[in-house]
């Protein structure tokens, strides 16, 4: 790409970002959201989190994990069990990482 094309792309992306983020500030009155959309927006963060984490847990190098000797499986199971026991996000992350690092460094998985 030439310098002009790069600057044009940056300006275009900046313009789209400003329009997208400022679009809701154009009106003086609030926009009513349908009830079904409000319900969907409640689960959107969870759906995004699953979309990011699931490939990391289930795949390696673009292929499904076929062995149980992968440290991610026990780490996910331990973290999930801890979350349902204590309902602590920070504790869930710490338990999952502790199991993952323990298996990787301790057992060489």
Residue, then its C-alpha position, 0 to 999 in steps of 0.5 A: x500500500x502507498x502512503x496515501x492509501x494508508x492515510x486514507x484508510x486511517x482517516x476513513x476508520x477514524x471517521x466511521x468510529x466518530x460517526x458510530x460512537x456519536x450517532x446516539x448523541x444526535x437526538x435530544x430525546x432517548x431512543x426506545x429499545x424493544x424489550x426483546x433487544x434489551x433482553x438480548x443486550x443482557x447476555x451479550x457480554x457473556x456471549x462475547x466472552x464465550x466466543x473468545x474463550x471457547x476457541x482457546x480451550x477447545x482448539x490448538x493450532x486451528x485443530x480440535x484438541x483430541x487428547x485429555x493430556x492438555x492442561x487447559x481441560x483440567x484448568x477449565x474444570x477446576x475454574x468452573x468448579x471454583x466459580x460455582x462454589x464461591x462465585x468469585x471471578x478473580x478467584x476463578x481466574x486465579x484457580x484456573x491459571x494455577x492449575x494450568x501453570x502447575x500442569x505445564x511447569x510441574x508435569x510438563x504437559 
